[in-house]
Amino acid sequence: MDLEPYRGDLVAFCYRMLGSFHEAEDLTQETLLRAWKARERYDPGRASVRTWLYRIATNACLSALEGRARRPLPSGLGAPSDDPRAPLTPAVDVPWLEPFPDARFDVEARADLRLAWVAAVQLLSARQRAVLVLREVLQFSAAEVAEQLRTSVPAVNSALQRARAVLKDALGHGAPAELREADDPEVRAVVQRYARAFEAADVLALVRLLAEDAVLEMPPVPLWYVGRGDYGRFMERVFALRGRDWAVRPLRANGQPALAAYASDEAVGGRRLHSVQVFAVTRGRISRNVVFADPRVLASFGLPSRLGGAGDPH
């Protein structure tokens, strides 16, 4: 029984449930290990291998979520800041939402893997998350989900209805549909222009690429900003603090365009990996930039930790 082909999709499932890429990898490994140990008891007449594996993974996720706080982004915790010079103090006690590094697994880029969607799912109870993902994302029938969760079809349908209502309220009307795919030529062009402006530390050029109500957030720092003005003033602060010599590399996270940013660091004689920035592009403008700087999160992308000098390709 070859279970390895299911790994990527199982990691994506566990990630949607947990909001943590690292925990998703661990629970997927636990799922595959449990399945391998129970392979002699597997009955193909009762369920497909896929259904069987997701039953194991769902139970593992529900157990892991018992007593856990949700994983938010800064925008999910309170009002935006209006002080671009506020202290950049990490909130280490918050279990922050993590990004999903697309290059690690061959997973289909879907709207339900985007950061905003996964953040909204964190507002649901564990069982509501399971019902939503199993029904809406994985397309299991209500009867199959009821069997997996040991409940009734009416209970599944009720949980799905409540979950949809929460997501609709959290995401707003039509928000996912307005976002363009990372491979869309217009999206690539916008992000490429942003990358050039960022490397040049050209704040005015950056601001021109933003939507009027663009959001900037930076977990594990709980601050976040809304609007071109505060975004631009904060970027001036970043370049003043970390210098104006930057390099970026394009990548993808959560099916969205992203950049790995490297800041000049004399201690390493080149540039050190500073952050991964994940973008949402709406109507030809950057509408959201979530900047991840936690070293453990950065390590999940498998990026080089430093670049040697100005001549390095990027």
C-alpha positions as CSV (number, residue, x, y, z in Angstrom):
1,M,0.0,0.0,0.0
2,D,1.7,3.2,-1.2
3,L,0.4,6.1,0.9
4,E,3.1,8.7,-0.1
5,P,1.1,10.2,-3.1
6,Y,-1.5,11.4,-0.5
7,R,1.1,13.4,1.6
8,G,0.8,16.8,-0.1
9,D,-3.0,16.9,0.0
10,L,-3.1,15.7,3.6
11,V,-0.6,18.4,4.6
12,A,-2.8,21.0,2.9
13,F,-5.9,19.6,4.7
14,C,-4.2,19.7,8.1
15,Y,-2.9,23.2,7.4
16,R,-6.4,24.4,6.7
17,M,-7.5,22.9,9.9
18,L,-4.7,24.1,12.1
19,G,-3.3,27.2,10.5
20,S,0.3,25.9,11.1
21,F,2.4,24.4,8.4
22,H,4.8,22.8,10.9
23,E,1.9,21.2,12.8
24,A,0.3,20.1,9.6
25,E,3.5,18.3,8.5
26,D,3.7,16.6,11.9
27,L,0.1,15.5,11.9
28,T,0.4,14.2,8.3
29,Q,3.3,12.1,9.3
30,E,1.3,10.8,12.3
31,T,-1.6,10.0,10.0
32,L,0.5,8.1,7.5
33,L,2.2,6.2,10.3
34,R,-1.2,5.2,11.9
35,A,-2.5,4.1,8.5
36,W,0.6,2.0,7.8
37,K,0.3,0.3,11.1
38,A,-3.4,-0.4,10.5
39,R,-3.0,-1.4,6.8
40,E,-3.9,-5.0,7.5
41,R,-7.2,-4.0,8.9
42,Y,-8.1,-1.7,6.1
43,D,-11.3,-2.9,4.3
44,P,-11.5,-1.5,0.7
45,G,-15.2,-2.6,0.6
46,R,-16.1,-0.1,3.3
47,A,-14.1,3.0,2.1
48,S,-11.6,4.1,-0.4
49,V,-8.0,4.7,0.7
50,R,-8.6,8.4,0.4
51,T,-11.6,8.4,2.6
52,W,-9.9,6.2,5.1
53,L,-6.8,8.5,5.3
54,Y,-8.9,11.6,5.8
55,R,-10.8,9.9,8.6
56,I,-7.5,9.3,10.4
57,A,-6.3,12.8,9.6
58,T,-9.5,14.4,10.7
59,N,-9.4,12.6,14.1
60,A,-5.8,13.6,14.5
61,C,-6.6,17.3,13.8
62,L,-9.6,17.3,16.1
63,S,-7.5,15.9,18.9
64,A,-4.7,18.4,18.3
65,L,-7.2,21.3,18.4
66,E,-8.6,20.4,21.8
67,G,-8.1,23.3,24.1
68,R,-6.1,25.3,21.5
69,A,-6.5,29.0,20.8
70,R,-7.1,30.0,17.2
71,R,-4.2,31.1,15.1
72,P,-4.8,34.8,14.0
73,L,-3.2,37.4,11.9
74,P,-2.6,40.8,13.6
75,S,-5.7,42.2,11.7
76,G,-7.8,39.6,13.6
77,L,-6.9,40.9,17.0
78,G,-7.9,44.5,17.1
79,A,-7.9,47.9,15.4
80,P,-5.1,49.0,13.1
81,S,-2.3,51.2,14.4
82,D,-2.1,54.9,13.4
83,D,1.5,55.2,14.6
84,P,4.1,54.0,12.1
85,R,6.8,54.5,14.7
86,A,5.1,52.2,17.4
87,P,7.5,49.7,19.0
88,L,8.0,46.5,17.0
89,T,7.7,44.2,19.9
90,P,6.9,40.6,18.9
91,A,3.9,38.9,20.8
92,V,5.6,35.6,21.4
93,D,2.6,34.3,23.4
94,V,0.3,34.4,20.4
95,P,0.1,31.2,18.2
96,W,0.3,33.1,14.9
97,L,-1.1,31.9,11.6
98,E,1.7,30.5,9.4
99,P,2.0,30.7,5.6
100,F,2.0,27.6,3.4
101,P,5.2,27.3,1.3
102,D,3.8,26.1,-2.1
103,A,7.1,24.8,-3.4
104,R,7.3,22.2,-0.7
105,F,4.3,20.2,-2.1
106,D,2.5,19.9,-5.4
107,V,-0.8,21.2,-4.1
108,E,-3.4,22.8,-6.3
109,A,-3.5,26.6,-5.9
110,R,-7.1,27.3,-4.7
111,A,-8.9,30.2,-3.1
112,D,-9.4,28.1,0.0
113,L,-5.7,28.0,0.6
114,R,-5.3,31.7,0.7
115,L,-4.2,33.4,4.0
116,A,-7.4,35.3,4.4
117,W,-9.5,32.2,3.9
118,V,-7.4,30.1,6.4
119,A,-7.5,33.0,8.9
120,A,-11.3,33.1,8.6
121,V,-11.5,29.3,9.2
122,Q,-9.7,29.8,12.5
123,L,-12.8,31.6,13.8
124,L,-14.8,28.3,13.5
125,S,-15.0,25.5,16.1
126,A,-12.8,22.5,15.4
127,R,-15.8,20.4,14.2
128,Q,-17.1,23.2,12.0
129,R,-13.7,23.5,10.4
130,A,-13.7,19.8,9.7
131,V,-17.2,19.9,8.2
132,L,-16.4,22.9,6.0
133,V,-13.1,21.6,4.7
134,L,-14.3,18.0,4.1
135,R,-17.5,19.2,2.4
136,E,-16.5,22.4,0.5
137,V,-12.8,21.8,-0.3
138,L,-12.5,18.0,-0.5
139,Q,-16.1,17.4,-1.8
140,F,-17.0,14.6,0.5
141,S,-20.7,14.0,0.7
142,A,-22.7,14.9,3.8
143,A,-23.2,11.2,4.5
144,E,-19.4,10.5,4.2
145,V,-18.6,13.4,6.6
146,A,-21.2,12.3,9.0
147,E,-19.6,8.8,9.1
148,Q,-16.1,10.3,9.5
149,L,-17.3,12.5,12.4
150,R,-19.6,9.9,13.9
151,T,-22.6,12.2,13.7
152,S,-25.8,12.6,11.6
153,V,-26.3,14.1,8.2
154,P,-28.6,16.9,9.6
155,A,-25.8,17.8,12.1
156,V,-23.3,18.0,9.3
157,N,-25.6,20.2,7.2
158,S,-26.3,22.5,10.2
159,A,-22.6,22.9,11.0
160,L,-21.8,23.6,7.3
161,Q,-24.5,26.3,7.2
162,R,-23.1,28.0,10.4
163,A,-19.5,27.8,9.0
164,R,-20.5,29.4,5.7
165,A,-22.2,32.2,7.6
166,V,-19.1,32.9,9.7
167,L,-16.8,32.9,6.6
168,K,-19.1,35.2,4.6
169,D,-19.1,37.7,7.5
170,A,-15.3,37.4,7.9
171,L,-14.4,37.6,4.3
172,G,-17.0,40.0,3.0
173,H,-19.0,39.8,-0.2
174,G,-17.0,38.6,-3.2
175,A,-13.6,39.1,-1.7
176,P,-12.0,35.8,-2.8
177,A,-13.4,36.2,-6.4
178,E,-11.8,39.6,-6.7
179,L,-8.3,38.2,-6.1
180,R,-6.4,37.2,-9.1
181,E,-4.3,34.0,-9.4
182,A,-0.5,34.3,-8.8
183,D,0.3,33.3,-12.4
184,D,-2.0,35.9,-13.9
185,P,0.2,38.2,-16.1
186,E,-1.2,41.3,-14.5
187,V,-0.5,40.0,-11.0
188,R,3.0,39.1,-12.0
189,A,3.6,42.5,-13.4
190,V,2.3,44.3,-10.3
191,V,4.5,42.2,-8.0
192,Q,7.5,42.6,-10.2
193,R,7.1,46.4,-10.1
194,Y,6.8,46.1,-6.3
195,A,9.9,44.0,-6.1
196,R,11.9,46.6,-8.2
197,A,10.6,49.4,-6.0
198,F,11.4,47.5,-2.8
199,E,15.0,46.8,-3.9
200,A,15.4,50.5,-4.8
201,A,13.9,51.5,-1.4
202,D,11.6,53.7,-3.4
203,V,8.7,54.4,-1.1
204,L,6.8,56.6,-3.5
205,A,6.9,53.8,-6.2
206,L,5.7,51.3,-3.6
207,V,2.8,53.5,-2.6
208,R,1.7,54.0,-6.2
209,L,1.2,50.2,-6.5
210,L,-1.1,50.0,-3.4
211,A,-4.8,49.9,-3.2
212,E,-6.3,52.9,-1.3
213,D,-7.1,50.7,1.7
214,A,-4.1,48.4,1.5
215,V,-3.3,46.4,4.6
216,L,0.2,45.7,6.0
217,E,0.7,43.2,8.8
218,M,3.8,41.6,10.3
219,P,3.3,38.6,12.6
220,P,4.7,38.0,15.2
221,V,4.5,41.8,15.7
222,P,0.9,42.5,16.5
223,L,0.8,45.9,14.8
224,W,-1.0,46.3,11.4
225,Y,-1.7,49.3,9.2
226,V,-4.4,50.3,6.7
227,G,-4.1,52.8,3.9
228,R,-1.3,54.0,1.6
229,G,-0.3,56.8,4.0
230,D,0.6,54.7,7.0
231,Y,2.0,51.9,4.8
232,G,4.4,54.4,3.2
233,R,5.4,56.0,6.4
234,F,6.1,52.5,7.9
235,M,8.2,51.5,4.9
236,E,10.3,54.7,5.3
237,R,10.9,53.5,8.9
238,V,11.9,50.1,7.7
239,F,14.5,51.4,5.2
240,A,15.8,53.8,7.8
241,L,16.3,51.0,10.3
242,R,17.5,48.2,8.0
243,G,19.2,50.2,5.3
244,R,18.3,50.7,1.6
245,D,20.3,47.8,0.1
246,W,17.9,45.0,-0.4
247,A,17.5,42.0,-2.7
248,V,14.3,39.9,-3.3
249,R,13.5,36.5,-4.7
250,P,10.1,35.6,-6.1
251,L,8.2,32.7,-4.7
252,R,4.6,31.6,-3.8
253,A,2.8,30.9,-0.6
254,N,-0.8,29.9,-0.1
255,G,-1.3,30.1,-3.9
256,Q,-0.4,33.8,-3.7
257,P,2.5,35.7,-5.1
258,A,5.3,36.3,-2.5
259,L,8.8,37.7,-2.2
260,A,11.7,36.6,0.0
261,A,13.4,39.8,1.1
262,Y,17.1,40.0,2.0
263,A,18.5,42.9,4.0
264,S,22.2,44.0,4.0
265,D,24.1,42.6,6.9
266,E,27.8,43.5,7.4
267,A,28.2,40.7,9.9
268,V,27.7,38.1,7.1
269,G,29.4,40.1,4.4
270,G,26.3,40.3,2.2
271,R,22.5,40.0,2.7
272,R,20.6,38.0,5.3
273,L,17.1,36.6,4.9
274,H,14.8,39.1,6.6
275,S,11.2,38.2,5.7
276,V,8.8,36.5,3.4
277,Q,6.1,38.9,2.1
278,V,2.8,37.3,0.9
279,F,0.6,39.5,-1.4
280,A,-3.0,39.8,-2.3
281,V,-3.6,41.7,-5.6
282,T,-7.0,43.1,-6.3
283,R,-7.9,45.1,-9.4
284,G,-4.3,45.6,-10.4
285,R,-3.2,46.9,-7.0
286,I,-1.5,45.4,-3.9
287,S,-4.4,45.1,-1.4
288,R,-2.6,43.2,1.4
289,N,0.9,42.4,2.3
290,V,1.5,39.9,5.2
291,V,5.2,40.0,6.2
292,F,6.5,36.9,8.1
293,A,9.8,37.4,9.9
294,D,9.8,34.5,12.4
295,P,13.0,32.4,11.8
296,R,11.1,29.2,12.1
297,V,8.5,30.2,9.5
298,L,11.3,31.4,7.2
299,A,13.0,28.0,7.5
300,S,9.9,26.2,6.2
301,F,10.5,27.8,2.7
302,G,13.9,26.2,2.3
303,L,15.4,29.5,1.2
304,P,19.1,30.3,1.4
305,S,19.7,32.2,4.7
306,R,22.0,34.7,3.0
307,L,23.1,36.1,-0.3
308,G,26.8,36.8,-0.8
309,G,26.8,40.3,-2.4
310,A,25.3,42.8,-4.8
311,G,26.0,40.6,-7.9
312,D,24.0,37.7,-6.7
313,P,21.1,36.7,-8.9
314,H,17.6,37.3,-7.4
